[in-house]
Amino acid sequence: MSYIRDFGRWLQATGHDDACVLSDRWKAPFNPPRPYLLSRQEIEQFFTAAARLQTSSPWRWQAAAFFTLMHSCGLRTGEARVLQTGQADLPHGHIDIVWSKGNRSRRLPVTPQVARVLGACDQQSRARFPGRAAFFVSGTGSKVSPCTAGTVFARIWDEAGLARPSDGRQPVPYDFRHHFAYACIERWRIQGKDVHAMLPYLSRYMGHASFDSTYYYIHTSPDFLDAYDHITQPSQELLPEVGFG
Protein backbone atom coordinates (compact mmCIF):
# COMPACT_ATOMS: atom_id res chain seq x y z
CA MET A 1 0.00 0.00 0.00
CA SER A 2 2.91 2.36 0.60
CA TYR A 3 3.90 1.95 -3.06
CA ILE A 4 0.37 2.82 -4.16
CA ARG A 5 0.51 5.89 -1.89
CA ASP A 6 3.80 7.01 -3.42
CA PHE A 7 2.42 6.44 -6.91
CA GLY A 8 -0.49 8.72 -6.06
CA ARG A 9 1.93 11.38 -4.86
CA TRP A 10 3.90 11.04 -8.08
CA LEU A 11 0.73 11.47 -10.13
CA GLN A 12 -0.12 14.67 -8.29
CA ALA A 13 3.43 15.97 -8.70
CA THR A 14 3.21 15.40 -12.47
CA GLY A 15 -0.02 17.36 -12.94
CA HIS A 16 -2.76 14.85 -12.11
CA ASP A 17 -4.39 16.94 -9.39
CA ASP A 18 -7.35 14.58 -9.05
CA ALA A 19 -5.16 11.58 -8.18
CA CYS A 20 -5.94 9.93 -4.85
CA VAL A 21 -3.15 9.82 -2.25
CA LEU A 22 -3.61 7.39 0.61
CA SER A 23 -3.30 8.76 4.14
CA ASP A 24 -0.19 8.62 6.33
CA ARG A 25 -1.61 5.42 7.74
CA TRP A 26 -0.14 3.71 4.68
CA LYS A 27 3.23 5.42 4.86
CA ALA A 28 6.10 2.92 4.94
CA PRO A 29 7.85 2.85 8.33
CA PHE A 30 11.52 3.73 8.57
CA ASN A 31 13.69 1.15 10.27
CA PRO A 32 17.23 2.46 10.78
CA PRO A 33 19.88 -0.10 9.82
CA ARG A 34 21.74 -1.82 12.60
CA PRO A 35 25.49 -2.00 11.98
CA TYR A 36 27.49 -5.04 12.92
CA LEU A 37 29.18 -4.14 16.20
CA LEU A 38 32.65 -5.65 16.43
CA SER A 39 33.65 -7.08 19.79
CA ARG A 40 37.08 -6.61 21.34
CA GLN A 41 37.85 -10.30 20.85
CA GLU A 42 36.83 -10.19 17.18
CA ILE A 43 39.07 -7.17 16.60
CA GLU A 44 42.05 -8.84 18.28
CA GLN A 45 41.58 -12.06 16.30
CA PHE A 46 41.11 -10.11 13.08
CA PHE A 47 44.36 -8.16 13.38
CA THR A 48 46.27 -11.26 14.43
CA ALA A 49 45.14 -12.91 11.21
CA ALA A 50 45.80 -9.75 9.17
CA ALA A 51 49.43 -9.67 10.33
CA ARG A 52 49.85 -13.28 9.16
CA LEU A 53 48.08 -12.92 5.82
CA GLN A 54 49.85 -14.93 3.12
CA THR A 55 49.43 -13.51 -0.36
CA SER A 56 51.62 -12.42 -3.25
CA SER A 57 49.85 -9.05 -3.45
CA PRO A 58 50.79 -5.91 -1.47
CA TRP A 59 48.06 -6.83 1.02
CA ARG A 60 50.60 -9.14 2.62
CA TRP A 61 52.22 -6.11 4.28
CA GLN A 62 49.50 -3.49 4.01
CA ALA A 63 46.39 -5.32 5.27
CA ALA A 64 47.15 -4.67 8.95
CA ALA A 65 48.01 -1.03 8.22
CA PHE A 66 44.91 -0.40 6.08
CA PHE A 67 42.45 -1.74 8.63
CA THR A 68 44.40 -0.30 11.58
CA LEU A 69 43.93 3.14 10.04
CA MET A 70 40.19 2.57 9.65
CA HIS A 71 39.91 1.20 13.18
CA SER A 72 41.97 3.90 14.92
CA CYS A 73 40.69 6.95 12.99
CA GLY A 74 37.16 5.86 12.06
CA LEU A 75 37.80 6.42 8.35
CA ARG A 76 35.37 5.57 5.60
CA THR A 77 36.64 2.69 3.48
CA GLY A 78 36.95 5.02 0.50
CA GLU A 79 38.98 7.53 2.50
CA ALA A 80 41.59 4.92 3.38
CA ARG A 81 41.54 3.56 -0.16
CA VAL A 82 42.34 6.89 -1.88
CA LEU A 83 44.81 8.20 0.70
CA GLN A 84 47.87 9.62 -1.07
CA THR A 85 51.45 9.30 0.14
CA GLY A 86 51.72 13.09 0.39
CA GLN A 87 48.71 13.19 2.69
CA ALA A 88 50.33 11.03 5.39
CA ASP A 89 52.78 13.06 7.47
CA LEU A 90 53.89 10.29 9.79
CA PRO A 91 56.87 12.14 11.37
CA HIS A 92 54.44 14.80 12.59
CA GLY A 93 51.71 12.26 13.39
CA HIS A 94 48.79 13.23 11.18
CA ILE A 95 47.02 12.39 7.94
CA ASP A 96 44.99 14.67 5.67
CA ILE A 97 41.64 13.48 4.34
CA VAL A 98 41.14 15.65 1.27
CA TRP A 99 37.87 16.32 -0.56
CA SER A 100 36.02 13.45 0.99
CA LYS A 101 32.25 13.00 1.15
CA GLY A 102 30.54 16.33 0.52
CA ASN A 103 33.87 17.81 -0.64
CA ARG A 104 35.02 18.26 2.95
CA SER A 105 38.62 17.94 4.13
CA ARG A 106 40.06 17.40 7.58
CA ARG A 107 43.36 16.70 9.32
CA LEU A 108 43.43 13.79 11.77
CA PRO A 109 46.11 12.96 14.34
CA VAL A 110 47.47 9.42 14.55
CA THR A 111 49.10 7.89 17.59
CA PRO A 112 52.79 6.94 17.56
CA GLN A 113 51.78 3.26 17.49
CA VAL A 114 49.61 3.76 14.41
CA ALA A 115 52.31 5.90 12.78
CA ARG A 116 54.78 3.03 13.21
CA VAL A 117 52.39 0.56 11.60
CA LEU A 118 51.80 2.92 8.68
CA GLY A 119 55.52 3.66 8.43
CA ALA A 120 56.42 -0.02 8.14
CA CYS A 121 53.81 -0.43 5.41
CA ASP A 122 55.06 2.67 3.59
CA GLN A 123 58.66 1.44 3.68
CA GLN A 124 57.81 -1.88 2.03
CA SER A 125 55.55 -0.24 -0.55
CA ARG A 126 58.28 2.28 -1.48
CA ALA A 127 60.73 -0.56 -2.06
CA ARG A 128 58.25 -2.42 -4.30
CA PHE A 129 56.66 0.59 -6.03
CA PRO A 130 59.05 3.57 -6.15
CA GLY A 131 57.26 6.83 -6.81
CA ARG A 132 53.79 5.46 -6.14
CA ALA A 133 51.04 8.06 -5.57
CA ALA A 134 48.56 6.05 -3.49
CA PHE A 135 49.51 5.07 0.04
CA PHE A 136 47.77 1.69 -0.29
CA VAL A 137 48.23 0.01 -3.65
CA SER A 138 47.14 -2.90 -5.78
CA GLY A 139 49.49 -5.39 -7.37
CA THR A 140 50.07 -2.93 -10.23
CA GLY A 141 50.97 -0.03 -7.96
CA SER A 142 47.71 1.85 -8.51
CA LYS A 143 45.18 2.72 -5.83
CA VAL A 144 43.08 -0.03 -4.32
CA SER A 145 39.82 -0.75 -6.16
CA PRO A 146 36.49 -0.27 -4.35
CA CYS A 147 35.73 -4.01 -4.05
CA THR A 148 39.19 -5.23 -3.08
CA ALA A 149 39.14 -3.96 0.50
CA GLY A 150 35.93 -5.89 1.17
CA THR A 151 37.32 -9.03 -0.41
CA VAL A 152 40.50 -8.88 1.68
CA PHE A 153 38.48 -8.14 4.83
CA ALA A 154 36.30 -11.19 4.24
CA ARG A 155 39.34 -13.39 3.69
CA ILE A 156 41.00 -12.22 6.90
CA TRP A 157 37.74 -12.64 8.81
CA ASP A 158 37.42 -16.24 7.68
CA GLU A 159 41.11 -17.05 8.24
CA ALA A 160 40.78 -15.69 11.77
CA GLY A 161 38.10 -18.32 12.37
CA LEU A 162 35.47 -15.73 13.19
CA ALA A 163 31.84 -16.75 12.95
CA ARG A 164 29.47 -15.13 10.49
CA PRO A 165 25.89 -14.27 11.52
CA SER A 166 23.36 -16.72 10.14
CA ASP A 167 21.03 -13.81 9.44
CA GLY A 168 21.17 -10.04 9.49
CA ARG A 169 24.06 -7.72 8.69
CA GLN A 170 27.37 -9.33 7.73
CA PRO A 171 30.64 -7.73 8.95
CA VAL A 172 32.34 -5.41 6.44
CA PRO A 173 35.32 -2.98 6.58
CA TYR A 174 32.99 -0.04 7.27
CA ASP A 175 32.17 -1.61 10.63
CA PHE A 176 35.53 -0.33 11.89
CA ARG A 177 34.07 3.17 11.46
CA HIS A 178 30.95 2.13 13.35
CA HIS A 179 33.12 0.72 16.12
CA PHE A 180 35.19 3.90 16.34
CA ALA A 181 32.11 6.05 16.94
CA TYR A 182 30.53 3.57 19.34
CA ALA A 183 33.78 3.12 21.28
CA CYS A 184 34.20 6.88 21.67
CA ILE A 185 30.69 7.28 23.04
CA GLU A 186 31.07 4.36 25.42
CA ARG A 187 34.48 5.58 26.61
CA TRP A 188 33.11 9.05 27.35
CA ARG A 189 30.21 7.50 29.25
CA ILE A 190 32.55 5.39 31.38
CA GLN A 191 34.82 8.39 32.02
CA GLY A 192 31.84 10.43 33.17
CA LYS A 193 32.21 13.03 30.42
CA ASP A 194 29.35 15.05 29.01
CA VAL A 195 28.60 13.13 25.84
CA HIS A 196 26.40 15.94 24.54
CA ALA A 197 29.32 18.33 24.73
CA MET A 198 31.70 15.85 23.07
CA LEU A 199 29.53 14.98 20.10
CA PRO A 200 30.49 18.10 18.09
CA TYR A 201 34.11 16.95 18.23
CA LEU A 202 33.14 13.45 17.09
CA SER A 203 31.06 14.91 14.26
CA ARG A 204 33.91 17.07 12.97
CA TYR A 205 36.49 14.31 13.41
CA MET A 206 34.45 11.86 11.37
CA GLY A 207 33.78 14.41 8.66
CA HIS A 208 30.01 14.65 9.10
CA ALA A 209 28.11 17.54 7.52
CA SER A 210 25.72 17.73 10.48
CA PHE A 211 24.75 15.97 13.69
CA ASP A 212 22.11 14.05 11.77
CA SER A 213 24.91 11.83 10.48
CA THR A 214 26.48 11.51 13.93
CA TYR A 215 23.14 10.50 15.39
CA TYR A 216 23.20 7.45 13.13
CA TYR A 217 25.93 6.04 15.39
CA ILE A 218 24.21 7.01 18.63
CA HIS A 219 21.48 4.46 18.05
CA THR A 220 24.09 1.74 18.45
CA SER A 221 24.44 2.81 22.09
CA PRO A 222 21.02 2.55 23.77
CA ASP A 223 22.17 4.67 26.73
CA PHE A 224 22.36 7.68 24.44
CA LEU A 225 19.26 7.38 22.32
CA ASP A 226 17.96 10.60 23.89
CA ALA A 227 21.17 12.53 23.30
CA TYR A 228 20.03 13.96 20.00
CA ASP A 229 17.13 15.79 21.64
CA HIS A 230 19.61 17.97 23.54
CA ILE A 231 21.70 18.94 20.51
CA THR A 232 20.66 22.02 18.60
CA GLN A 233 21.85 23.67 15.41
CA PRO A 234 23.61 26.51 17.32
CA SER A 235 25.77 23.95 19.13
CA GLN A 236 27.03 22.71 15.77
CA GLU A 237 28.44 26.14 15.05
CA LEU A 238 30.60 26.15 18.17
CA LEU A 239 33.32 24.25 16.33
CA PRO A 240 34.64 25.17 12.88
CA GLU A 241 35.15 22.66 10.12
CA VAL A 242 38.41 20.76 10.65
CA GLY A 243 41.08 22.44 8.57
CA PHE A 244 44.77 22.27 7.91
CA GLY A 245 46.07 24.92 10.30
Disulfide bonds with the S-S distance in Angstrom:
none
